[in-house]
Amino acid sequence: MAVDQELLEILACPLCKEEVKLVPLPEAKRGPIRDKFRDKFRGEEPVVEEGLQCVKCRRVYPIVSDIPVMLVEEALDE
Ligand SMILES: [Zn+2]
């Protein structure tokens, strides 16, 4: 499973409205994101492997179980 290419093209950084690119998330960042989203997935283990990085501000928006989380408060500063 992967994020749809067409979806990727319409997604943008909510802060700068710039395009985002698919990047692998560092192992160290995956655990805390999984912990945070586990409750919202009703006990199902969230899949956290990739994120979407803004080409301008470099924030990374995590993709959780194929759902891009385009929220500034959930973004990782890189
Ligand atoms: Zn941005």
N, CA, C, O and the ligand as a Tripos MOL2 file, in Angstrom:
@<TRIPOS>MOLECULE
protein
  313   311    79     0     0
PROTEIN
NO_CHARGES

@<TRIPOS>ATOM
      1 N           0.8450   -1.1950    0.0000 N.3       1 MET1
      2 CA          0.0000    0.0000    0.0000 C.3       1 MET1
      3 C           0.8800    1.2440    0.0000 C.2       1 MET1
      4 O           1.9530    1.2710    0.6030 O.2       1 MET1
      5 N           0.4130    2.2390   -0.6710 N.am      2 ALA2
      6 CA          1.1680    3.4870   -0.7320 C.3       2 ALA2
      7 C           0.2030    4.6290   -0.9920 C.2       2 ALA2
      8 O          -0.9330    4.4360   -1.4240 O.2       2 ALA2
      9 N           0.6910    5.8060   -0.7170 N.am      3 VAL3
     10 CA         -0.1340    6.9730   -0.9760 C.3       3 VAL3
     11 C          -0.2310    7.1780   -2.4910 C.2       3 VAL3
     12 O           0.7660    7.1360   -3.2130 O.2       3 VAL3
     13 N          -1.4300    7.3940   -2.9310 N.am      4 ASP4
     14 CA         -1.7240    7.5700   -4.3390 C.3       4 ASP4
     15 C          -0.9750    8.7620   -4.9360 C.2       4 ASP4
     16 O          -0.9290    9.8410   -4.3440 O.2       4 ASP4
     17 N          -0.3930    8.5510   -6.1080 N.am      5 GLN5
     18 CA          0.3970    9.6090   -6.7590 C.3       5 GLN5
     19 C          -0.4460   10.8530   -7.0410 C.2       5 GLN5
     20 O           0.0320   11.9790   -6.8980 O.2       5 GLN5
     21 N          -1.6950   10.6440   -7.4400 N.am      6 GLU6
     22 CA         -2.5630   11.7890   -7.7210 C.3       6 GLU6
     23 C          -2.8610   12.5870   -6.4670 C.2       6 GLU6
     24 O          -2.9100   13.8170   -6.4810 O.2       6 GLU6
     25 N          -3.0600   11.8520   -5.3780 N.am      7 LEU7
     26 CA         -3.3160   12.5120   -4.1000 C.3       7 LEU7
     27 C          -2.0960   13.3410   -3.7040 C.2       7 LEU7
     28 O          -2.2140   14.4710   -3.2310 O.2       7 LEU7
     29 N          -0.9270   12.7470   -3.9100 N.am      8 LEU8
     30 CA          0.3290   13.4110   -3.5790 C.3       8 LEU8
     31 C           0.4610   14.7580   -4.2990 C.2       8 LEU8
     32 O           0.9730   15.7320   -3.7470 O.2       8 LEU8
     33 N          -0.0080   14.7800   -5.5210 N.am      9 GLU9
     34 CA          0.1350   15.9990   -6.3140 C.3       9 GLU9
     35 C          -0.7790   17.1350   -5.8550 C.2       9 GLU9
     36 O          -0.4780   18.3060   -6.0850 O.2       9 GLU9
     37 N          -1.8880   16.7920   -5.2110 N.am     10 ILE10
     38 CA         -2.7780   17.8670   -4.7540 C.3      10 ILE10
     39 C          -2.4940   18.2820   -3.3150 C.2      10 ILE10
     40 O          -2.9950   19.3030   -2.8450 O.2      10 ILE10
     41 N          -1.6830   17.4800   -2.6160 N.am     11 LEU11
     42 CA         -1.3600   17.8330   -1.2370 C.3      11 LEU11
     43 C          -0.3260   18.9600   -1.2080 C.2      11 LEU11
     44 O           0.5560   19.0410   -2.0630 O.2      11 LEU11
     45 N          -0.4600   19.8190   -0.2080 N.am     12 ALA12
     46 CA          0.4880   20.9200   -0.0630 C.3      12 ALA12
     47 C           0.7000   21.1960    1.4130 C.2      12 ALA12
     48 O          -0.1380   20.8730    2.2550 O.2      12 ALA12
     49 N           1.8400   21.8010    1.7040 N.am     13 CYS13
     50 CA          2.1160   22.1980    3.0800 C.3      13 CYS13
     51 C           1.0450   23.2130    3.5120 C.2      13 CYS13
     52 O           0.8200   24.2050    2.8190 O.2      13 CYS13
     53 N           0.3850   22.9650    4.6570 N.am     14 PRO14
     54 CA         -0.6660   23.8910    5.0910 C.3      14 PRO14
     55 C          -0.1290   25.2700    5.4700 C.2      14 PRO14
     56 O          -0.8840   26.2410    5.5090 O.2      14 PRO14
     57 N           1.1560   25.3580    5.7450 N.am     15 LEU15
     58 CA          1.7520   26.6440    6.1220 C.3      15 LEU15
     59 C           2.1750   27.4550    4.9030 C.2      15 LEU15
     60 O           1.7870   28.6150    4.7680 O.2      15 LEU15
     61 N           2.9640   26.8580    4.0160 N.am     16 CYS16
     62 CA          3.5120   27.6130    2.8860 C.3      16 CYS16
     63 C           2.7750   27.3650    1.5810 C.2      16 CYS16
     64 O           3.0190   28.0550    0.5910 O.2      16 CYS16
     65 N           1.8630   26.3730    1.5690 N.am     17 LYS17
     66 CA          1.1430   26.0170    0.3240 C.3      17 LYS17
     67 C           2.1060   25.5760   -0.7690 C.2      17 LYS17
     68 O           1.8380   25.7280   -1.9610 O.2      17 LYS17
     69 N           3.2260   25.0310   -0.3330 N.am     18 GLU18
     70 CA          4.2060   24.5260   -1.3000 C.3      18 GLU18
     71 C           4.0350   23.0230   -1.4450 C.2      18 GLU18
     72 O           3.3690   22.3790   -0.6350 O.2      18 GLU18
     73 N           4.6510   22.4690   -2.4960 N.am     19 GLU19
     74 CA          4.5160   21.0330   -2.7150 C.3      19 GLU19
     75 C           5.2860   20.2320   -1.6730 C.2      19 GLU19
     76 O           6.2320   20.7210   -1.0560 O.2      19 GLU19
     77 N           4.8530   18.9910   -1.4970 N.am     20 VAL20
     78 CA          5.4960   18.0980   -0.5400 C.3      20 VAL20
     79 C           6.0200   16.8790   -1.2830 C.2      20 VAL20
     80 O           5.4580   16.4490   -2.2900 O.2      20 VAL20
     81 N           7.1180   16.3320   -0.7540 N.am     21 LYS21
     82 CA          7.7400   15.1650   -1.3740 C.3      21 LYS21
     83 C           7.7850   14.0180   -0.3720 C.2      21 LYS21
     84 O           7.9790   14.2160    0.8270 O.2      21 LYS21
     85 N           7.5980   12.8010   -0.9090 N.am     22 LEU22
     86 CA          7.6140   11.6020   -0.0910 C.3      22 LEU22
     87 C           9.0280   11.3260    0.4240 C.2      22 LEU22
     88 O           9.9760   11.2660   -0.3600 O.2      22 LEU22
     89 N           9.1690   11.1580    1.7390 N.am     23 VAL23
     90 CA         10.4780   10.8460    2.3300 C.3      23 VAL23
     91 C          10.2960    9.7250    3.3560 C.2      23 VAL23
     92 O           9.2380    9.6160    3.9750 O.2      23 VAL23
     93 N          11.3300    8.8890    3.5380 N.am     24 PRO24
     94 CA         11.2490    7.8860    4.6110 C.3      24 PRO24
     95 C          11.4180    8.5750    5.9660 C.2      24 PRO24
     96 O          12.2060    9.5120    6.0910 O.2      24 PRO24
     97 N          10.6950    8.1220    6.9610 N.am     25 LEU25
     98 CA         10.8470    8.7030    8.2980 C.3      25 LEU25
     99 C          11.9690    7.9900    9.0320 C.2      25 LEU25
    100 O          12.0780    6.7670    8.9510 O.2      25 LEU25
    101 N          12.8090    8.7400    9.7510 N.am     26 PRO26
    102 CA         13.8580    8.0970   10.5410 C.3      26 PRO26
    103 C          13.2290    7.1620   11.5820 C.2      26 PRO26
    104 O          12.1910    7.4730   12.1660 O.2      26 PRO26
    105 N          13.8750    6.0170   11.7980 N.am     27 GLU27
    106 CA         13.3720    5.0030   12.7300 C.3      27 GLU27
    107 C          13.0110    5.6140   14.0850 C.2      27 GLU27
    108 O          11.9840    5.2680   14.6690 O.2      27 GLU27
    109 N          13.8450    6.5130   14.5800 N.am     28 ALA28
    110 CA         13.6450    7.1030   15.9050 C.3      28 ALA28
    111 C          12.3630    7.9200   16.0080 C.2      28 ALA28
    112 O          11.8200    8.1020   17.0970 O.2      28 ALA28
    113 N          11.8900    8.4050   14.8780 N.am     29 LYS29
    114 CA         10.6800    9.2450   14.9070 C.3      29 LYS29
    115 C           9.4100    8.4310   14.7350 C.2      29 LYS29
    116 O           8.3130    8.9140   15.0150 O.2      29 LYS29
    117 N           9.5570    7.1990   14.2760 N.am     30 ARG30
    118 CA          8.3580    6.3990   13.9660 C.3      30 ARG30
    119 C           7.6240    5.9700   15.2230 C.2      30 ARG30
    120 O           6.3960    6.0380   15.2770 O.2      30 ARG30
    121 N           8.3650    5.5260   16.2380 N.am     31 GLY31
    122 CA          7.7600    5.0250   17.4680 C.3      31 GLY31
    123 C           6.8410    6.0290   18.1370 C.2      31 GLY31
    124 O           5.6840    5.7160   18.4200 O.2      31 GLY31
    125 N           7.3460    7.2490   18.3960 N.am     32 PRO32
    126 CA          6.4980    8.2530   19.0520 C.3      32 PRO32
    127 C           5.2360    8.5770   18.2490 C.2      32 PRO32
    128 O           4.1840    8.8440   18.8290 O.2      32 PRO32
    129 N           5.3370    8.5530   16.9170 N.am     33 ILE33
    130 CA          4.1610    8.8440   16.0890 C.3      33 ILE33
    131 C           3.1540    7.6930   16.2100 C.2      33 ILE33
    132 O           1.9500    7.9130   16.3400 O.2      33 ILE33
    133 N           3.6770    6.4610   16.1650 N.am     34 ARG34
    134 CA          2.7860    5.2980   16.3500 C.3      34 ARG34
    135 C           2.0680    5.3890   17.6870 C.2      34 ARG34
    136 O           0.8640    5.1430   17.7660 O.2      34 ARG34
    137 N           2.8020    5.7410   18.7400 N.am     35 ASP35
    138 CA          2.2070    5.8310   20.0760 C.3      35 ASP35
    139 C           1.0790    6.8450   20.0930 C.2      35 ASP35
    140 O           0.0280    6.6250   20.6950 O.2      35 ASP35
    141 N           1.3220    7.9680   19.4150 N.am     36 LYS36
    142 CA          0.3510    9.0570   19.4350 C.3      36 LYS36
    143 C          -0.9410    8.6980   18.6920 C.2      36 LYS36
    144 O          -2.0310    9.1240   19.0760 O.2      36 LYS36
    145 N          -0.7980    7.9100   17.6260 N.am     37 PHE37
    146 CA         -1.9660    7.6350   16.7930 C.3      37 PHE37
    147 C          -2.6550    6.3090   17.1250 C.2      37 PHE37
    148 O          -3.7260    6.0180   16.5920 O.2      37 PHE37
    149 N          -2.0530    5.5120   17.9950 N.am     38 ARG38
    150 CA         -2.6060    4.1810   18.2800 C.3      38 ARG38
    151 C          -4.0590    4.2730   18.7590 C.2      38 ARG38
    152 O          -4.9100    3.4930   18.3300 O.2      38 ARG38
    153 N          -4.3360    5.2280   19.6500 N.am     39 ASP39
    154 CA         -5.6970    5.3970   20.1910 C.3      39 ASP39
    155 C          -6.7150    5.6530   19.0960 C.2      39 ASP39
    156 O          -7.8370    5.1480   19.1370 O.2      39 ASP39
    157 N          -6.3030    6.4510   18.1100 N.am     40 LYS40
    158 CA         -7.2360    6.8400   17.0540 C.3      40 LYS40
    159 C          -7.5340    5.6960   16.0990 C.2      40 LYS40
    160 O          -8.4920    5.7630   15.3300 O.2      40 LYS40
    161 N          -6.7180    4.6420   16.1410 N.am     41 PHE41
    162 CA         -6.9260    3.5090   15.2410 C.3      41 PHE41
    163 C          -7.5690    2.3330   15.9610 C.2      41 PHE41
    164 O          -7.4760    1.1960   15.4990 O.2      41 PHE41
    165 N          -8.2160    2.5950   17.0790 N.am     42 ARG42
    166 CA         -8.9860    1.5800   17.8130 C.3      42 ARG42
    167 C          -8.2030    0.2910   18.0150 C.2      42 ARG42
    168 O          -8.6900   -0.8030   17.7310 O.2      42 ARG42
    169 N          -6.9920    0.4420   18.5050 N.am     43 GLY43
    170 CA         -6.2120   -0.7390   18.8520 C.3      43 GLY43
    171 C          -5.4340   -1.3460   17.6950 C.2      43 GLY43
    172 O          -4.5630   -2.1900   17.9080 O.2      43 GLY43
    173 N          -5.7380   -0.9270   16.4790 N.am     44 GLU44
    174 CA         -4.9920   -1.4200   15.3190 C.3      44 GLU44
    175 C          -3.6370   -0.7130   15.3020 C.2      44 GLU44
    176 O          -3.5690    0.4970   15.5200 O.2      44 GLU44
    177 N          -2.5610   -1.4570   15.0470 N.am     45 GLU45
    178 CA         -1.2330   -0.8410   15.0570 C.3      45 GLU45
    179 C          -1.0720    0.0900   13.8430 C.2      45 GLU45
    180 O          -1.1340   -0.3650   12.7010 O.2      45 GLU45
    181 N          -0.8660    1.3850   14.0900 N.am     46 PRO46
    182 CA         -0.6970    2.2930   12.9450 C.3      46 PRO46
    183 C           0.6150    2.0160   12.2020 C.2      46 PRO46
    184 O           1.6380    1.7150   12.8180 O.2      46 PRO46
    185 N           0.5680    2.1200   10.8910 N.am     47 VAL47
    186 CA          1.7620    1.9180   10.0690 C.3      47 VAL47
    187 C           2.3900    3.2820    9.8080 C.2      47 VAL47
    188 O           1.7810    4.1490    9.1790 O.2      47 VAL47
    189 N           3.6230    3.4630   10.3030 N.am     48 VAL48
    190 CA          4.3140    4.7490   10.1600 C.3      48 VAL48
    191 C           5.6770    4.4900    9.5380 C.2      48 VAL48
    192 O           6.5890    4.0170   10.2160 O.2      48 VAL48
    193 N           5.8230    4.7950    8.2600 N.am     49 GLU49
    194 CA          7.1000    4.5440    7.5810 C.3      49 GLU49
    195 C           7.5890    5.7430    6.7860 C.2      49 GLU49
    196 O           8.7900    5.9600    6.6280 O.2      49 GLU49
    197 N           6.6290    6.5180    6.2880 N.am     50 GLU50
    198 CA          7.0040    7.6240    5.4230 C.3      50 GLU50
    199 C           6.3270    8.9130    5.8600 C.2      50 GLU50
    200 O           5.4050    8.9230    6.6750 O.2      50 GLU50
    201 N           6.8210    9.9870    5.2880 N.am     51 GLY51
    202 CA          6.2240   11.2760    5.5520 C.3      51 GLY51
    203 C           6.2780   12.1220    4.2910 C.2      51 GLY51
    204 O           6.8630   11.7270    3.2820 O.2      51 GLY51
    205 N           5.6640   13.2800    4.3670 N.am     52 LEU52
    206 CA          5.6810   14.2150    3.2480 C.3      52 LEU52
    207 C           6.4020   15.4680    3.7060 C.2      52 LEU52
    208 O           5.9900   16.1340    4.6560 O.2      52 LEU52
    209 N           7.4960   15.7760    3.0030 N.am     53 GLN53
    210 CA          8.3060   16.9160    3.4050 C.3      53 GLN53
    211 C           8.0460   18.1090    2.4980 C.2      53 GLN53
    212 O           8.0650   18.0000    1.2720 O.2      53 GLN53
    213 N           7.8020   19.2590    3.1370 N.am     54 CYS54
    214 CA          7.5950   20.4960    2.3970 C.3      54 CYS54
    215 C           8.9240   20.9300    1.7710 C.2      54 CYS54
    216 O           9.9610   20.9160    2.4350 O.2      54 CYS54
    217 N           8.8870   21.3130    0.5040 N.am     55 VAL55
    218 CA         10.1180   21.7040   -0.1780 C.3      55 VAL55
    219 C          10.6340   23.0560    0.3280 C.2      55 VAL55
    220 O          11.7970   23.4040    0.1210 O.2      55 VAL55
    221 N           9.7520   23.8090    0.9920 N.am     56 LYS56
    222 CA         10.1630   25.1360    1.4560 C.3      56 LYS56
    223 C          10.5840   25.1510    2.9310 C.2      56 LYS56
    224 O          11.7290   25.4760    3.2420 O.2      56 LYS56
    225 N           9.6690   24.8040    3.8350 N.am     57 CYS57
    226 CA          9.9860   24.9170    5.2650 C.3      57 CYS57
    227 C          10.6290   23.6510    5.8240 C.2      57 CYS57
    228 O          11.0930   23.6520    6.9640 O.2      57 CYS57
    229 N          10.6640   22.5690    5.0400 N.am     58 ARG58
    230 CA         11.3030   21.2980    5.4010 C.3      58 ARG58
    231 C          10.5660   20.5260    6.4990 C.2      58 ARG58
    232 O          11.0610   19.5000    6.9640 O.2      58 ARG58
    233 N           9.3810   21.0080    6.9210 N.am     59 ARG59
    234 CA          8.6080   20.2290    7.8810 C.3      59 ARG59
    235 C           8.1990   18.9130    7.2330 C.2      59 ARG59
    236 O           7.9790   18.8400    6.0240 O.2      59 ARG59
    237 N           8.1020   17.8710    8.0630 N.am     60 VAL60
    238 CA          7.6820   16.5730    7.5600 C.3      60 VAL60
    239 C           6.3310   16.2130    8.1780 C.2      60 VAL60
    240 O           6.1910   16.1460    9.3990 O.2      60 VAL60
    241 N           5.3520   15.9860    7.3250 N.am     61 TYR61
    242 CA          4.0210   15.5790    7.7610 C.3      61 TYR61
    243 C           3.9490   14.0660    7.6990 C.2      61 TYR61
    244 O           4.1310   13.4880    6.6270 O.2      61 TYR61
    245 N           3.6890   13.4120    8.8150 N.am     62 PRO62
    246 CA          3.7180   11.9440    8.8030 C.3      62 PRO62
    247 C           2.5470   11.3410    8.0230 C.2      62 PRO62
    248 O           1.4550   11.9050    7.9690 O.2      62 PRO62
    249 N           2.8120   10.1750    7.4220 N.am     63 ILE63
    250 CA          1.7490    9.3940    6.7930 C.3      63 ILE63
    251 C           1.4710    8.2240    7.7360 C.2      63 ILE63
    252 O           2.3480    7.4040    8.0040 O.2      63 ILE63
    253 N           0.2460    8.1640    8.2300 N.am     64 VAL64
    254 CA         -0.1150    7.1410    9.2080 C.3      64 VAL64
    255 C          -1.1310    6.1910    8.5670 C.2      64 VAL64
    256 O          -2.2490    6.5810    8.2320 O.2      64 VAL64
    257 N          -0.7060    4.9250    8.4070 N.am     65 SER65
    258 CA         -1.5600    3.9230    7.7510 C.3      65 SER65
    259 C          -2.1510    4.4690    6.4480 C.2      65 SER65
    260 O          -3.3540    4.3810    6.2040 O.2      65 SER65
    261 N          -1.2800    5.0280    5.6340 N.am     66 ASP66
    262 CA         -1.6220    5.5620    4.3050 C.3      66 ASP66
    263 C          -2.4310    6.8520    4.3340 C.2      66 ASP66
    264 O          -2.8850    7.3180    3.2890 O.2      66 ASP66
    265 N          -2.6160    7.4320    5.5100 N.am     67 ILE67
    266 CA         -3.3500    8.6930    5.5950 C.3      67 ILE67
    267 C          -2.3630    9.8190    5.8880 C.2      67 ILE67
    268 O          -1.7830    9.8650    6.9730 O.2      67 ILE67
    269 N          -2.1640   10.7320    4.9270 N.am     68 PRO68
    270 CA         -1.2580   11.8480    5.1880 C.3      68 PRO68
    271 C          -1.8780   12.7920    6.2300 C.2      68 PRO68
    272 O          -3.0180   13.2340    6.0920 O.2      68 PRO68
    273 N          -1.0990   13.0830    7.2660 N.am     69 VAL69
    274 CA         -1.5890   13.9540    8.3390 C.3      69 VAL69
    275 C          -1.0260   15.3600    8.0860 C.2      69 VAL69
    276 O           0.0770   15.6880    8.5220 O.2      69 VAL69
    277 N          -1.7970   16.1680    7.3830 N.am     70 MET70
    278 CA         -1.3190   17.4830    6.9600 C.3      70 MET70
    279 C          -1.6950   18.5420    7.9970 C.2      70 MET70
    280 O          -2.4170   19.4930    7.6950 O.2      70 MET70
    281 N          -1.2000   18.3650    9.2110 N.am     71 LEU71
    282 CA         -1.4860   19.2900   10.3000 C.3      71 LEU71
    283 C          -0.1690   19.8470   10.8230 C.2      71 LEU71
    284 O           0.7580   19.0900   11.1140 O.2      71 LEU71
    285 N          -0.0860   21.1610   10.9410 N.am     72 VAL72
    286 CA          1.1410   21.8020   11.3890 C.3      72 VAL72
    287 C           1.5440   21.2900   12.7750 C.2      72 VAL72
    288 O           2.7260   21.0710   13.0370 O.2      72 VAL72
    289 N           0.5530   21.0980   13.6680 N.am     73 GLU73
    290 CA          0.8720   20.6520   15.0280 C.3      73 GLU73
    291 C           1.3770   19.2200   15.0970 C.2      73 GLU73
    292 O           1.9530   18.8230   16.1100 O.2      73 GLU73
    293 N           1.1730   18.4270   14.0340 N.am     74 GLU74
    294 CA          1.6810   17.0540   14.0180 C.3      74 GLU74
    295 C           2.9640   16.9380   13.2040 C.2      74 GLU74
    296 O           3.5490   15.8570   13.1300 O.2      74 GLU74
    297 N           3.4090   18.0290   12.5930 N.am     75 ALA75
    298 CA          4.5740   17.9680   11.7140 C.3      75 ALA75
    299 C           5.8720   17.8510   12.5060 C.2      75 ALA75
    300 O           5.9720   18.3150   13.6420 O.2      75 ALA75
    301 N           6.8570   17.2220   11.8820 N.am     76 LEU76
    302 CA          8.1850   17.1040   12.4750 C.3      76 LEU76
    303 C           9.0630   18.1830   11.8740 C.2      76 LEU76
    304 O           9.0590   18.3840   10.6590 O.2      76 LEU76
    305 N           9.8060   18.8680   12.7010 N.am     77 ASP77
    306 CA         10.7760   19.8540   12.1940 C.3      77 ASP77
    307 C          12.0440   19.1150   11.8380 C.2      77 ASP77
    308 O          12.6020   18.3900   12.6630 O.2      77 ASP77
    309 N          12.4950   19.2920   10.6310 N.am     78 GLU78
    310 CA         13.7190   18.5870   10.2120 C.3      78 GLU78
    311 C          14.8890   19.5670   10.1710 C.2      78 GLU78
    312 O          16.0090   19.1770    9.8430 O.2      78 GLU78
    313 ZN          6.0280   24.3360    4.3720 Zn       79 ZN79
@<TRIPOS>BOND
     1     1     2 1
     2     2     3 1
     3     3     4 2
     4     3     5 am
     5     5     6 1
     6     6     7 1
     7     7     8 2
     8     7     9 am
     9     9    10 1
    10    10    11 1
    11    11    12 2
    12    11    13 am
    13    13    14 1
    14    14    15 1
    15    15    16 2
    16    15    17 am
    17    17    18 1
    18    18    19 1
    19    19    20 2
    20    19    21 am
    21    21    22 1
    22    22    23 1
    23    23    24 2
    24    23    25 am
    25    25    26 1
    26    26    27 1
    27    27    28 2
    28    27    29 am
    29    29    30 1
    30    30    31 1
    31    31    32 2
    32    31    33 am
    33    33    34 1
    34    34    35 1
    35    35    36 2
    36    35    37 am
    37    37    38 1
    38    38    39 1
    39    39    40 2
    40    39    41 am
    41    41    42 1
    42    42    43 1
    43    43    44 2
    44    43    45 am
    45    45    46 1
    46    46    47 1
    47    47    48 2
    48    47    49 am
    49    49    50 1
    50    50    51 1
    51    51    52 2
    52    51    53 am
    53    53    54 1
    54    54    55 1
    55    55    56 2
    56    55    57 am
    57    57    58 1
    58    58    59 1
    59    59    60 2
    60    59    61 am
    61    61    62 1
    62    62    63 1
    63    63    64 2
    64    63    65 am
    65    65    66 1
    66    66    67 1
    67    67    68 2
    68    67    69 am
    69    69    70 1
    70    70    71 1
    71    71    72 2
    72    71    73 am
    73    73    74 1
    74    74    75 1
    75    75    76 2
    76    75    77 am
    77    77    78 1
    78    78    79 1
    79    79    80 2
    80    79    81 am
    81    81    82 1
    82    82    83 1
    83    83    84 2
    84    83    85 am
    85    85    86 1
    86    86    87 1
    87    87    88 2
    88    87    89 am
    89    89    90 1
    90    90    91 1
    91    91    92 2
    92    91    93 am
    93    93    94 1
    94    94    95 1
    95    95    96 2
    96    95    97 am
    97    97    98 1
    98    98    99 1
    99    99   100 2
   100    99   101 am
   101   101   102 1
   102   102   103 1
   103   103   104 2
   104   103   105 am
   105   105   106 1
   106   106   107 1
   107   107   108 2
   108   107   109 am
   109   109   110 1
   110   110   111 1
   111   111   112 2
   112   111   113 am
   113   113   114 1
   114   114   115 1
   115   115   116 2
   116   115   117 am
   117   117   118 1
   118   118   119 1
   119   119   120 2
   120   119   121 am
   121   121   122 1
   122   122   123 1
   123   123   124 2
   124   123   125 am
   125   125   126 1
   126   126   127 1
   127   127   128 2
   128   127   129 am
   129   129   130 1
   130   130   131 1
   131   131   132 2
   132   131   133 am
   133   133   134 1
   134   134   135 1
   135   135   136 2
   136   135   137 am
   137   137   138 1
   138   138   139 1
   139   139   140 2
   140   139   141 am
   141   141   142 1
   142   142   143 1
   143   143   144 2
   144   143   145 am
   145   145   146 1
   146   146   147 1
   147   147   148 2
   148   147   149 am
   149   149   150 1
   150   150   151 1
   151   151   152 2
   152   151   153 am
   153   153   154 1
   154   154   155 1
   155   155   156 2
   156   155   157 am
   157   157   158 1
   158   158   159 1
   159   159   160 2
   160   159   161 am
   161   161   162 1
   162   162   163 1
   163   163   164 2
   164   163   165 am
   165   165   166 1
   166   166   167 1
   167   167   168 2
   168   167   169 am
   169   169   170 1
   170   170   171 1
   171   171   172 2
   172   171   173 am
   173   173   174 1
   174   174   175 1
   175   175   176 2
   176   175   177 am
   177   177   178 1
   178   178   179 1
   179   179   180 2
   180   179   181 am
   181   181   182 1
   182   182   183 1
   183   183   184 2
   184   183   185 am
   185   185   186 1
   186   186   187 1
   187   187   188 2
   188   187   189 am
   189   189   190 1
   190   190   191 1
   191   191   192 2
   192   191   193 am
   193   193   194 1
   194   194   195 1
   195   195   196 2
   196   195   197 am
   197   197   198 1
   198   198   199 1
   199   199   200 2
   200   199   201 am
   201   201   202 1
   202   202   203 1
   203   203   204 2
   204   203   205 am
   205   205   206 1
   206   206   207 1
   207   207   208 2
   208   207   209 am
   209   209   210 1
   210   210   211 1
   211   211   212 2
   212   211   213 am
   213   213   214 1
   214   214   215 1
   215   215   216 2
   216   215   217 am
   217   217   218 1
   218   218   219 1
   219   219   220 2
   220   219   221 am
   221   221   222 1
   222   222   223 1
   223   223   224 2
   224   223   225 am
   225   225   226 1
   226   226   227 1
   227   227   228 2
   228   227   229 am
   229   229   230 1
   230   230   231 1
   231   231   232 2
   232   231   233 am
   233   233   234 1
   234   234   235 1
   235   235   236 2
   236   235   237 am
   237   237   238 1
   238   238   239 1
   239   239   240 2
   240   239   241 am
   241   241   242 1
   242   242   243 1
   243   243   244 2
   244   243   245 am
   245   245   246 1
   246   246   247 1
   247   247   248 2
   248   247   249 am
   249   249   250 1
   250   250   251 1
   251   251   252 2
   252   251   253 am
   253   253   254 1
   254   254   255 1
   255   255   256 2
   256   255   257 am
   257   257   258 1
   258   258   259 1
   259   259   260 2
   260   259   261 am
   261   261   262 1
   262   262   263 1
   263   263   264 2
   264   263   265 am
   265   265   266 1
   266   266   267 1
   267   267   268 2
   268   267   269 am
   269   269   270 1
   270   270   271 1
   271   271   272 2
   272   271   273 am
   273   273   274 1
   274   274   275 1
   275   275   276 2
   276   275   277 am
   277   277   278 1
   278   278   279 1
   279   279   280 2
   280   279   281 am
   281   281   282 1
   282   282   283 1
   283   283   284 2
   284   283   285 am
   285   285   286 1
   286   286   287 1
   287   287   288 2
   288   287   289 am
   289   289   290 1
   290   290   291 1
   291   291   292 2
   292   291   293 am
   293   293   294 1
   294   294   295 1
   295   295   296 2
   296   295   297 am
   297   297   298 1
   298   298   299 1
   299   299   300 2
   300   299   301 am
   301   301   302 1
   302   302   303 1
   303   303   304 2
   304   303   305 am
   305   305   306 1
   306   306   307 1
   307   307   308 2
   308   307   309 am
   309   309   310 1
   310   310   311 1
   311   311   312 2
@<TRIPOS>SUBSTRUCTURE
     1 MET1         2 RESIDUE 1 A MET
     2 ALA2         6 RESIDUE 1 A ALA
     3 VAL3        10 RESIDUE 1 A VAL
     4 ASP4        14 RESIDUE 1 A ASP
     5 GLN5        18 RESIDUE 1 A GLN
     6 GLU6        22 RESIDUE 1 A GLU
     7 LEU7        26 RESIDUE 1 A LEU
     8 LEU8        30 RESIDUE 1 A LEU
     9 GLU9        34 RESIDUE 1 A GLU
    10 ILE10       38 RESIDUE 1 A ILE
    11 LEU11       42 RESIDUE 1 A LEU
    12 ALA12       46 RESIDUE 1 A ALA
    13 CYS13       50 RESIDUE 1 A CYS
    14 PRO14       54 RESIDUE 1 A PRO
    15 LEU15       58 RESIDUE 1 A LEU
    16 CYS16       62 RESIDUE 1 A CYS
    17 LYS17       66 RESIDUE 1 A LYS
    18 GLU18       70 RESIDUE 1 A GLU
    19 GLU19       74 RESIDUE 1 A GLU
    20 VAL20       78 RESIDUE 1 A VAL
    21 LYS21       82 RESIDUE 1 A LYS
    22 LEU22       86 RESIDUE 1 A LEU
    23 VAL23       90 RESIDUE 1 A VAL
    24 PRO24       94 RESIDUE 1 A PRO
    25 LEU25       98 RESIDUE 1 A LEU
    26 PRO26      102 RESIDUE 1 A PRO
    27 GLU27      106 RESIDUE 1 A GLU
    28 ALA28      110 RESIDUE 1 A ALA
    29 LYS29      114 RESIDUE 1 A LYS
    30 ARG30      118 RESIDUE 1 A ARG
    31 GLY31      122 RESIDUE 1 A GLY
    32 PRO32      126 RESIDUE 1 A PRO
    33 ILE33      130 RESIDUE 1 A ILE
    34 ARG34      134 RESIDUE 1 A ARG
    35 ASP35      138 RESIDUE 1 A ASP
    36 LYS36      142 RESIDUE 1 A LYS
    37 PHE37      146 RESIDUE 1 A PHE
    38 ARG38      150 RESIDUE 1 A ARG
    39 ASP39      154 RESIDUE 1 A ASP
    40 LYS40      158 RESIDUE 1 A LYS
    41 PHE41      162 RESIDUE 1 A PHE
    42 ARG42      166 RESIDUE 1 A ARG
    43 GLY43      170 RESIDUE 1 A GLY
    44 GLU44      174 RESIDUE 1 A GLU
    45 GLU45      178 RESIDUE 1 A GLU
    46 PRO46      182 RESIDUE 1 A PRO
    47 VAL47      186 RESIDUE 1 A VAL
    48 VAL48      190 RESIDUE 1 A VAL
    49 GLU49      194 RESIDUE 1 A GLU
    50 GLU50      198 RESIDUE 1 A GLU
    51 GLY51      202 RESIDUE 1 A GLY
    52 LEU52      206 RESIDUE 1 A LEU
    53 GLN53      210 RESIDUE 1 A GLN
    54 CYS54      214 RESIDUE 1 A CYS
    55 VAL55      218 RESIDUE 1 A VAL
    56 LYS56      222 RESIDUE 1 A LYS
    57 CYS57      226 RESIDUE 1 A CYS
    58 ARG58      230 RESIDUE 1 A ARG
    59 ARG59      234 RESIDUE 1 A ARG
    60 VAL60      238 RESIDUE 1 A VAL
    61 TYR61      242 RESIDUE 1 A TYR
    62 PRO62      246 RESIDUE 1 A PRO
    63 ILE63      250 RESIDUE 1 A ILE
    64 VAL64      254 RESIDUE 1 A VAL
    65 SER65      258 RESIDUE 1 A SER
    66 ASP66      262 RESIDUE 1 A ASP
    67 ILE67      266 RESIDUE 1 A ILE
    68 PRO68      270 RESIDUE 1 A PRO
    69 VAL69      274 RESIDUE 1 A VAL
    70 MET70      278 RESIDUE 1 A MET
    71 LEU71      282 RESIDUE 1 A LEU
    72 VAL72      286 RESIDUE 1 A VAL
    73 GLU73      290 RESIDUE 1 A GLU
    74 GLU74      294 RESIDUE 1 A GLU
    75 ALA75      298 RESIDUE 1 A ALA
    76 LEU76      302 RESIDUE 1 A LEU
    77 ASP77      306 RESIDUE 1 A ASP
    78 GLU78      310 RESIDUE 1 A GLU
    79 ZN79       313 GROUP 0 **** ****
